[in-house]
Amino acid sequence: MIFVLVILFAFVLPLVFVGIWTGHKKDMAKMNTELNNSEKQKIANEFEAVKARLEVLEAIVTDKKYQLNEEIDSLRQPAKRPN
């Protein structure tokens, strides 16, 4: 009976613990990879949003109605008085 207990504690239990630990490490690595993928997706989504905003700003700046130089030039010209 003692021989069986010695074999159990010396060989079987360490193998079980190593198996549990290895499985845990694999699960943690998988979760870490998924987290990294979600972070990458979040950054890609944010980048796309910034690109869309930049396109809108470029459209506003290049639109003839919003050019600041014309507005400043019109303010610099003296006002014409009616005769």
Backbone torsions as a table, in degrees:
resi	resn	phi	psi	omega
1	MET	NA	-43.3	-179.9
2	ILE	-66.2	-35.4	178.7
3	PHE	-60.7	-40.1	179.0
4	VAL	-66.0	-41.5	178.4
5	LEU	-65.4	-38.9	179.0
6	VAL	-64.8	-44.8	178.1
7	ILE	-62.7	-42.7	-179.6
8	LEU	-60.3	-49.9	-177.8
9	PHE	-73.8	-31.1	-175.7
10	ALA	-81.5	-32.8	-172.4
11	PHE	-122.0	-45.8	-171.8
12	VAL	-74.4	-50.4	-178.1
13	LEU	-61.7	-43.2	176.1
14	PRO	-60.3	-38.3	177.2
15	LEU	-63.8	-39.9	177.9
16	VAL	-64.4	-44.5	-179.9
17	PHE	-65.0	-39.7	177.9
18	VAL	-64.9	-40.2	177.6
19	GLY	-63.2	-43.0	178.5
20	ILE	-64.9	-44.2	-179.2
21	TRP	-64.1	-42.1	179.3
22	THR	-64.2	-42.8	177.2
23	GLY	-61.9	-40.2	178.3
24	HIS	-62.8	-44.0	179.6
25	LYS	-62.1	-41.1	179.2
26	LYS	-64.2	-43.0	178.7
27	ASP	-62.8	-41.0	179.2
28	MET	-66.1	-39.3	178.6
29	ALA	-64.8	-39.4	178.5
30	LYS	-65.0	-44.1	179.1
31	MET	-63.9	-38.6	179.1
32	ASN	-65.0	-40.4	178.0
33	THR	-64.1	-43.1	178.6
34	GLU	-63.3	-39.2	178.1
35	LEU	-63.8	-43.5	179.3
36	ASN	-62.8	-39.5	178.5
37	ASN	-65.4	-38.8	179.1
38	SER	-68.7	-36.6	176.4
39	GLU	-65.1	-41.2	178.1
40	LYS	-62.6	-40.8	179.4
41	GLN	-66.1	-39.2	178.4
42	LYS	-62.7	-43.6	179.5
43	ILE	-66.0	-40.6	178.9
44	ALA	-63.5	-41.1	178.2
45	ASN	-63.9	-41.6	179.3
46	GLU	-65.5	-39.3	178.3
47	PHE	-62.8	-43.0	178.2
48	GLU	-62.6	-38.8	178.3
49	ALA	-64.6	-41.1	178.8
50	VAL	-65.3	-40.7	177.6
51	LYS	-61.8	-41.3	179.7
52	ALA	-63.9	-42.5	178.7
53	ARG	-64.7	-38.4	178.6
54	LEU	-64.0	-39.5	178.0
55	GLU	-62.9	-39.4	177.8
56	VAL	-65.0	-44.5	179.3
57	LEU	-63.7	-39.4	177.0
58	GLU	-62.8	-39.2	179.0
59	ALA	-65.3	-39.0	179.6
60	ILE	-67.4	-45.6	-176.1
61	VAL	-66.8	-36.8	-177.8
62	THR	-85.6	-6.9	178.1
63	ASP	-72.2	134.9	-175.1
64	LYS	-59.1	-35.4	-177.3
65	LYS	-66.7	-24.2	-173.1
66	TYR	-107.8	12.0	179.7
67	GLN	-73.2	123.0	-176.1
68	LEU	-68.9	-32.7	-178.4
69	ASN	-59.7	-41.6	179.4
70	GLU	-65.9	-39.3	179.1
71	GLU	-66.2	-41.1	179.3
72	ILE	-66.6	-42.0	178.4
73	ASP	-62.4	-38.5	179.7
74	SER	-67.9	-30.3	177.4
75	LEU	-75.0	-28.9	-178.6
76	ARG	-77.6	-25.7	-178.3
77	GLN	-71.2	135.9	178.9
78	PRO	-67.0	144.6	179.2
79	ALA	-70.6	135.9	179.3
80	LYS	-86.4	131.1	179.6
81	ARG	-94.5	139.1	176.4
82	PRO	-68.3	143.0	-179.3
83	ASN	-82.8	NA	NA
